[in-house]
Amino acid sequence: MAGDPVVTPLSASRTRPSDGTTHRRPGWTARLPALTARALLPVSLLLWLLSLHSVDLDRMGDLGLLQVLPVLYWVAVGMLTAGFVLALRTRSLRQWWLAAYVLALIAVVHATPTLLYANLRYSWAWKHVAVIDAMLRHGGPVPHAGLLDPYNQWPGFFVVNGLLLRVTGLHSALGYASWGPPLFNALLIAPLLLLYRAVSSDRTVVWGAVWVYFSCSWVGQDYFSPQAFALVLYVVVIASVVRRLPDRAAPRAPGRAPPGGAHRSAGPGAGSGATGGWGPLRLPMVLVLEAAIVCSHQLTPLMLISSLAVLAVPRRNRRVVLPPLLAAVVMTAVWDATVARPYLAANLGQFVRALTTPDSNITSGFANLGTASADQAMVDWIDRGLSAAVVLLAVIAVVRRPWVRRTPMPWLALAPVPLLAANSYGGEMLFRAYLFALPATAFLLAALVLRPTPRPRLRSACALVLLLALLGGLFFGYDSKERMNRYTDAEVTATQQLFAAAPPYSVVVSVTGSVPGIYEHFEDHPQVRLAETSEPTRKLLTQDPLGGLEAALGFTHPGVPAYLVLSRAQAAETSLTGVLPADTVDRLSDVVARTPGFELVYQNGDAAVYRFVPNPLPGQETSPVPPAVQAPAQSFLRPGGGP
């Protein structure tokens, strides 16, 4: 019509309601929180990357990376956490900003060692790379695997990586294993979101729980390993089951009632629309994931069965939970009775003893604090304090937030308890139970501390302080043992020289397992770890290093040579953990350097390799080593590394 106004981009940005007022875009003050949250993310990442240029790894002491990371790094961590809290309360920001913040947290925590270190971190990761290489060499199970034979019986993780290497044409998993921690943690984001959105539609609680999970996961089982692989699959299965649980009336969240309910009980919650059952494709997919878990790791299938069992306690859940629960039980039983039977038969007596001593299983993780270094004893108590705080806050959430009691989260938090009492798992069960309970306890903690309040600024300030405190505990637990977890180029070279000189079936000896590549061709070289020998042998080693070494190698056949590797990281492990006296490596180095029959094969500033014959043949008695090849006494017990 002739009287209608012409709509232009400028006039389209305003609307004139019937009362004659004009709505304008939010002013600068209203947009400041969103702009600040958008700016803090890239700025904190930039500061993080800049901070890595000034790290001197050779200065690491008993607190590892905590002693060498510059102030700029911690400023970046603080800014990142503050930006996340601000983004969490700024509803105008889209949720991909929250995802970006979580990914940034994973990068800052888990990619820092990968970017700083020249070589793969963790001796266990090196071991898993060696197992993959061996399975590729043999086209399947590795013969004469010795103590590594359990990997033949739970090969899923190694088979997947072998297929990946064949498809990509890569020579070894060593090329990408260093990125295991950031990758496995990033893969956990999606299943955690699925799990949390199944019980709540409040984005503050959901994303806050995701952040809390990565702020409290200090146990360090996210490296290149079967357990990290199985944990991701475990969370996917649990999230899939919880999302299929039947709907219940959604309780109103305190302080607000968004459309559809702020918090929902177990089930599709955030809009999946399930009525309690499985579709034709979903259940087979879950069963495939369960099969992958069963063939990849010993403990995770039992944790999965325990979690599904507690979810089946409410009768309304059984239609959904019983099919995957029964399938997990059957697959685990069949696998253990067939493929894994050798391992279970060899350790049956130990399992029975563990079942009859539940109290020792629970307290086993608290042993040996007195023999560790003073700094590491402090770190151990910080770890335990962080774990206790998470559990305590989760319990308070169950008491103070009645709506969480109508979700599966309290049940999932309790699921690892039966296994905690059943087996010590080499002294690690307490911490593995914490890890498997963490997806649930993180949600409960977020529901407690990130609730809506009449004072949002006060709530945000308190949340920031708590999240920074949780991150502080994480850094102590995660980065404080880097003197033994990091390997220098010199240590890697020493191991390469060892295997270049060692003939097949010669024995490889070390004080601890902190030697990069020590399991290379493990099927051809019996392995001896002096720290893992019998208690009488270890006591003898502390009193008479040479006598302890001879006792540990008494099983060798006459004439078979042995190769002893001594290194900086081994000395660091004995000092940090107290598994043996701190000076064990130095004392042994001093003794073998002066003892006839020990031939120096290779030496650099961080490692030394000796050849000797533990049980010489009649014509092969030990003779003095010429002075030209005698090794000077070498001290490895020092901070840092390098020549």
N, C-alpha and C positions, 0 to 999 in steps of 0.2 A: 504494500500500500504506500501511497505517497507520503504519509506521515510517519512511516516506520524509520527508525534510525539506521544508519549504515554501520554494520559491525566491522570494525578494523581490529588488527592484532592488539592495539592499545586498549580499545574499548572492550575487547573480549577478555582482557585480563581483569576486568572489573564487572561486577553485576550489581544491578540496582533493584533491591527487593521492594516489596510493596510499601514498606514503611519509609522509603525514600533514602535509606542509608546506603553507603557504598563500602563493600568489602575490599580491602586492599591486601596485597601480598604481605606476609609477615615482615615486620621491620627488622633492622639490624640486630637489635637485642634478642628478639625471638629466634633469629637464625644463628646466633652465636654458638650455642652448644653443638649444633650439627656441623657448622664450619670448623669448630675446634676439633671435633671427633674425626672429621675427614683429614685434617691437617696432621694430627698427632700420629696417625698410622705411618705415612711415608717418612715423616721426620724421625720417628723412632727406628724404623728400619735403616735409614741412612746412617744414623748415629751408631747403630749396631755394627754395620759393615765397616764404618770408619774405625771403630774400636778394635777390630780384629787385626789391624795393621800394626799395632803397638804391643802385641802379646809376645813375651819372651818365654817360651815353653821351658827353657832350660832352668828357669828359676822356680819351677814347681817344687813344693815341699809336701808336707803331710796333709795339706788341705787341697792339693791338686790345682785345678783351674781357678778355684776361688782366690788363690794367692796371686795369680798373674793376670786375671782379667782386669782391664783398667776401669777407672771410675766412669768413663763414658759408656761402657757396656751396661753398668748398673743404672745409669741415667736413662738409657734406652729402655731397659726393662720397666722402670718406674713409669716412664711416659706411655709405654705400650699398655700397661695395666690401667693407668688413669684414662687413657683414650677408650679402652674397652668399657669401663664402667660408665663413662659419659655416653658412649654409643648405645649402651644397654638401656639407658633411661631416656634417650632421644627417640621418640616414636616416629619422627619423620624420616629417620634413616632406614633405608631398606636393609633386609636381613643379610644381604651379601656382604655388607660392611662388617657385620659381626663375624661372618665366616672368614673374611679376610683377616680380622684381628686374631682369630683362633689359629689360622694358618701361620700368621706372623709369630705367635707365641711358640708354635712347634718349631719354626725355623730358628728362632733365637735360642731356644733351649737345646734342640736336638741336632741342628745343622752346624752349630758352632764347633764342636770337636771335628766334624767331618771336614770343614773348611780349614781348620788350623793344622790338622795332622797330615803328615805326608803318607802315612800308612794306615791300614785298617786297625780300628780300635777293638779291644777285647780279644783275649786269647781264645774264648769260646767261638767267636765269629770266625777266626782263622781255622779252628777245628772243623766247623761246618763247611767251610769252603773246601777243605781237604777231603771231607766225606763225599761231597758232590763230585769232585775230580776223580776220586777213586771209583765211585759208582759208574761214571762215564767210561773210565778205563776198562772196567770189567763188564760193562753192559748190564749191570744189575747189582745184586748183593755182593759185598766185598768179602772175599775169603780171608780167613786168619785175621779177623778184625779185632780180636782180643776184647779189651774193655770198651771198644766202640761198637761192638756187635749189636747193642740195642738200636743203633741207627738203622741196621738192616731190618729190624723187626718193626720199626715205625718209620718207613721211608718216604711218607707222603711229601713232606717239604722238600726233600732232596730230589725226588722224581720231578716235581714241578719245576725246580730250578734247572735240572738236567734238560728237560724239554725246552725251557726258555733259552738255554745256551745253544741247543741244536737249531732252534728256529732262527735265532738272531745271528748265529755264526760266531758268537763271542768265544774266546778261548777258555775263560775261567770266570766264576762268579766273583773273584777278587776285584774285578773291574767295577762292580756296582754294590758290593756288600757294604761299603762304608755308608751308603745312603739308606741302609735298613732302618735305623731309628726314625728319621724324619718321615720316611715312606710309610712305615707301619702305623705311626701315630696319625698321619694324615688320612690313612684309610679307615681309621676308627671314627672319624667325624660323622660320616653318613649313617652308620648303624646306631651311633649314640643318639643322633637326632631322631631317627626312627623310633628308638626306644622311648625317648623323653616325650616326643610329640604324641605317643600313644596314650600318655597319662596326663598331659597338660597341654593347653593351647596358649598359655602365657609365655610369650617369647622371652621375657626376663628370666623366668625360671628355667626354660629350656636351654637357652644359650649360656646362662650363668652356670648351669650344671655341666655343660660341655667344657667351659673354661676351668671350672673347679676340678674336673677329672684330670685334665692335662697339668694342672697346678699341683696335684697331689700324687701323681703316678711316679713315685721316686724309686720303685723296686728295681728298675733297670732290666726288665725282661723284654725290651723292645728292640734289641739288637738283631742282627741277621741270624735268626734261629727258628726252630720248629715251634717253640712256645709262642713267639710273637705272631707267627702265621696262624696258629690255632686260636689265639686269643681274638683276632679279628673275626674269624669264622664263628667263634662262640658268641660274640656280641651280636653278629648278624642273625644267628639262629634265635637267640633270646628275644631280640627285637621283633623278629617275624612272628614268634609265638605270642608275645604280649599284644601285638597289634590285632591278632585274630581272636583274642579273648572276648567274651560277650559284653555288650554295652550294659552299663548300669546308669541310674540317674546321676547326672553330673552334679557334684556338689558345688555350691557357689564359693568362689574364692573370697577371702576376707578383703573387704575394701573396694571391690569392684565386681562387675558382672558383665564382661564383654559378651557379644553375641556368641551363642553356642556354648557358653560356660568357660570360665577361665581355666578350670582344672577339671579333668575328666578321670573317671576310674579306669581300671584296666580294660583294655579293648582298643578299638580303633581310635577312640578319643578324639584325635584331631581330624576326624572326618573320613576315616576309611570305610565306615558303613558296615562293618562286619556284624554278623548276628551270632557269632560263635560257631565256627566251622572252617573247613578248608575247601578251597576251590580245586579244580582238577589239575592245576599246574603248580600251585604254591607248595603243597605238601611234598611232591617229588623233589622240588628244588631244595626244600629244607632237608630232606633225607640225603641228598647228594652232599650238602654241606656237612651234615653229621658224619657221613662216611669219610670225608676228607679229614675231619677232626680225629676220628678213631684211628686212622692209619698214619697220623702225623706226630702224635704226642701221647705220652703215657698218662699224664695227669688231667689234661683238659677234658677228655670224655667223661671222667668221673665227676668233674666239676659240672659239666653239662647235665649229667644224669641227676645230680643233687639239686641243681637249680630247677630243672623241669619237675622233679618230684615235689619240691615245695610249692611250685605253682599249681600243682594238681591237688593240693590240700583242699582249697575251696571246691565244693562239688560242682558249682556252676562252670568251672574252668575245664573240667575233665574231658569234655567232648573235643576240645581243642588240644589239650596238653597230652592226653594219653597216647595218641598215635606217634608223635615224635619221641615221647619218653620211652615207649615200648621198643621203638625202632633203635634208639640209642643203646638201650640195655642189650638187645639182641646182637647188634653189630659189635658192641664192645666185648660181649661174652664170646662170640664166635672168633673175633680177631685174637683175643687173649688166649683162647684155647687152641689156636692153630699157629698163626704166624708168630705171635709173641710168646708162645709156650716156653721156649728155652730160657728166656729171661725170667719169666714168672716162676718156673720150676727152680731155677738157681737161687732165687731170692724169697722163696715161700716161707722159710723159717724166719727171716727178718720181718716179713709182713705180719706173721702171727705174733711175734714178740711186740711189734708196734701196736697191734690191736689190744694187747693186754696191758699196755702202759700208756694210756692216753695223756696222763699228766706230763710225762717226759716229752711227748710229741709237741705239746703246746709250748713248753718252756725251752725246747731245743734251740730256738732261734736266739736265745739270750745268752748262749754260752760264749766263753773266751773273750769277754769284754776286758778282762784284766790283763790279757797278754798283748792286746793291740796297742799301738802308739797312743799317747795321751790325746792327740788331736782326733784320731779315729774313734777313740772311746767316746769323745764328746759328740762326734758325728753320729755314732750309733744311737746315742740317747736322743739326739735331735730327730732322727728317723722315727724312733719309737714314739717320741712326743707328737710328731706330726700324725702318725697313724692313730694314736690314742685320741687326738683332738678331732680327727675326722669321724671316728666311731662315736665319740661322745656327742658331737653336734648332730650326728644322724639320729642318735637315740633321743636327744632333746626335740628334734623335728617331729619324731613319731608322737611324742607326748604333747607338744605345743601346737602342732598342725594336724588336727583331726582328719582333714581330707586326705592326707597321705596314707592314712591307715586303710583307706578304701582303694588303694592302688597296689600293684604287685611289688613295689619297691622294698618295703620292709621284709617281705618274703625272700626276695633276691639277695638282700643284704645278709640274711641269715643262712643262705644256702651253703656256703663253704664250711660252716661250723662242723658238720659231721666228719668231713675229711680232715679237718684240723685235729680232731681227736683220734683219728684212725691211723695216721702215719706221719712221721716227721719229715719225709721227703728230703733226707739229707740235711736236716736242720733248716730247711727253707719253707716248710709248710705254713708257718705263721704269716710269712710275707706273701706267699702265693695266695693264701686265703684273703688277705687284705686286697690284693690286686684284683681277684675275681669278684669281690664284693664292691669294689670301687665304683663301677657304673651306677649301682643303686645308692651307695652312700653319698656320692657326689650330688645326685639329684636331691636327696633328702637335705643335704647341707644347703644347697641353693634354695630349696623351698623354705628353709628356716631364715636365712639371712638376707635374701633378696625379695622378701615379701613387700607388698605395697604398704606404706605407712603414711600418716598425715604429714610427715616431715621428710619429703623425698631427698632433700639435700643432705640431711643428717644420715639417712639410710645409705646414700651413695658414699659418703665419707667413711662410714663404718665398714661398708663392703670393700672399699679400696684398701683400708688398713688390713682387713682380714685376708684379702686376696694376695696382698704383698707378703704377709706373714706366711701364707701357704707356699708361695713361690720361694721364699727364703728357705723353708725346710726342704723343698724339692731340690734346690741347688746344692745344699749340703749333702743330701743323699746321692745325687746324680753325678756330681762333678768332683767329689773330694778324693777319689781313688785314682786319679788320672796318672800319677807317677807309675803305677803298675799296668794301667790299661793302654797307655800310649807307647808306641814302639818307634824307635829311631831307625833311620836308614842303616846305621851300623849294625843294629841287632838283626835286621832282616838279612843283611849281607852275611853275617856270621852263620845264620841258619842255612843259607844257600851253600856256603862253603862246607858246612858239615855234611850235607847230603851229597855234595859233589865228591867228597872223599870217602864216605861210608859205603862199604859194599853191602849187597843185599843180606838181610838177616843179622846184621850187626845191631847191637843194642844202643838205643839213644837214651841218655840219662840227663835229667835236669833236676834242680832242687824243687822248683814249682812248675806249674803249667804256663807261667807268663813268658812264653817264648814264641815269637811270631813264626808260623809255619812249621812248628815242631812236629805236627802230625802229617806232614807231607810223606806220602808212600808209607803210611802207618801199617799197612798190611805186610810190608817187607821188613819192618824194623820194630821189634819189641820195645815198648816204652816203659821207662821207670821214672816215676816222680818221687823223689826222696821224701817230700812232705806228705805223701799219701801212703807210705809204707806202714808196717805194723808199729804199734806203740813202742815195743822194745827196741826196734831198729831206729826209730826217731830219737829215743833217749840216748842210744849209743852214738848217734850222729852228733848230738849236741856236746857229748863228752869227748868223743874221739872221731872227728870227721872222716878220717880215712877208714877207721874200723866200721863206721856206719855205712860208708859207701860199699865196702866189701860185703857186709851182711846183706845189703839190699840187692846185690848182684850175685848172691850165692847160687841162684837157679841156673845161671848161664852154662852152656856146654863148654867143655875144654877147648881152648883155642879161638873162641869167638870173640872178636874185638868189641869194645864198647866206646862210645863217643860221649863225653861229658861236655855240656854247654853251660857256662856260667855267664850271667848277664846282669845289666843294670835293673831291668824290670823285675827279675827274680829277687834281687836284693830289696827292691822297693816293696814287693809283696810280703816278704817276711817281716819287714819293718812295720808296714801298715796294718797287717792283719794279725801278726803274732802267731802265724801257723807254725813257725820255728823261730828261735832267737834271731834278733835282727842282724847279728853279725855272722850268721851261718854261711852265707855265700862267700864273704870275704875270708873267713877261716878256711873254708874248703879250697878256695883259690890259692891261699898261701901254702897249704899243705901239698896240694898236687903239683904246684910249681917247684917244690923242693924234693919231690919223691921220685926215685928212679922208676922207670916204666911208664911214666905219663909223658906222652909226646905232644908238644904244642902243634896243633894243625892250623889254627888261625887265631888271630888276636887283633882287636882294635880297641878304641877307647871305651866301648860299651859292652863288649862281649869277648869271651875266649872259648875256644874249642880244644879239647884234649882227647887223644886216643890212648887207650890202654887195653890190656887183656886181663879181665878179672880172674880167669882160671886158665893160666898158660899150660900148654902141653909140655911133656918132659923136656923137649929140646927148645922150649920157647920161654924159659925163665926170664924174668925181668932183668934188664941190665941198665946201668946208668945211662941217662940221656946225655948226649954230647952237650957241652956248654953252649954251643951255637944255637941249639934249639930249645934250651931251657927258658921257661917263661919267667919274667920278673913277677914278684908278688903284685897283684892288681886289686885295687879297691873299687867295688861297685856300689858301696853304700853311700850314696851322695845324692843330693837333690838334682833333678833335671836329667840331662843326658847329653850326648855328644862328646867328641874327643876332648 
